[in-house]
């Protein structure tokens, strides 16, 4: 499973990041790179069968603190 994750992210890196780098679209490049690294970390954790906590409760609490209910 680890090899599949790494192969997929390598393909996505070449397909997504190289054109942005060549066109010097730095803002898009760094946003894509940041999101790609976050999703790679989550994919690696899942491939090692580590339980990733759900963000549902913190998001719900944050929205309730804004709305005030």
C-alpha positions as CSV (number, residue, x, y, z in Angstrom):
1,X,0.0,0.0,0.0
2,X,2.9,2.3,0.8
3,X,4.3,1.9,-2.7
4,X,1.0,2.7,-4.3
5,X,0.6,5.9,-2.3
6,X,4.2,7.0,-3.1
7,X,3.7,6.2,-6.8
8,X,0.5,8.1,-7.0
9,X,1.9,11.2,-5.3
10,X,5.0,11.1,-7.5
11,X,2.7,11.0,-10.6
12,X,0.6,13.9,-9.2
13,X,3.7,15.9,-8.3
14,X,5.0,15.7,-11.8
15,X,1.6,16.3,-13.4
16,X,0.6,19.2,-11.1
17,X,3.7,20.9,-9.7
18,X,6.2,20.9,-12.6
19,X,4.0,23.0,-15.0
20,X,3.3,25.5,-12.2
21,X,7.0,25.8,-11.5
22,X,7.9,26.2,-15.1
23,X,5.2,29.0,-15.6
24,X,6.4,30.6,-12.4
25,X,3.0,30.7,-10.8
26,X,4.5,30.8,-7.3
27,X,1.3,31.4,-5.4
28,X,-0.5,28.5,-7.0
29,X,2.6,26.4,-6.7
30,X,3.0,26.9,-3.0
31,X,-0.7,26.4,-2.2
32,X,-0.8,23.2,-4.2
33,X,2.5,22.1,-2.6
34,X,1.1,22.7,0.9
35,X,-2.2,20.9,0.3
36,X,-0.3,18.1,-1.4
37,X,2.0,17.6,1.6
38,X,-0.9,17.6,4.0
39,X,-2.8,15.0,1.9
40,X,0.4,12.9,1.5
41,X,0.8,12.9,5.3
42,X,-2.8,11.7,5.8
43,X,-2.4,9.1,3.1
44,X,0.8,7.8,4.6
45,X,-0.8,7.6,8.1
46,X,-3.8,5.7,6.6
47,X,-1.5,3.3,4.7
48,X,0.3,2.5,8.0
49,X,-3.2,1.9,9.5
50,X,-2.9,4.7,12.0
51,X,-6.2,6.1,13.1
52,X,-6.6,9.8,12.0
53,X,-9.1,11.7,14.2
54,X,-12.1,13.2,12.5
55,X,-12.2,17.0,12.4
56,X,-16.0,17.0,12.7
57,X,-16.2,18.0,16.4
58,X,-13.7,20.9,16.4
59,X,-15.3,22.3,13.3
60,X,-18.8,22.0,14.9
61,X,-17.6,23.7,18.1
62,X,-15.9,26.5,16.1
63,X,-19.1,27.1,14.1
64,X,-21.2,27.1,17.3
65,X,-18.9,29.6,18.9
66,X,-19.4,31.9,15.9
67,X,-23.1,31.5,15.7
68,X,-23.6,31.5,19.4
69,X,-25.9,28.5,19.8
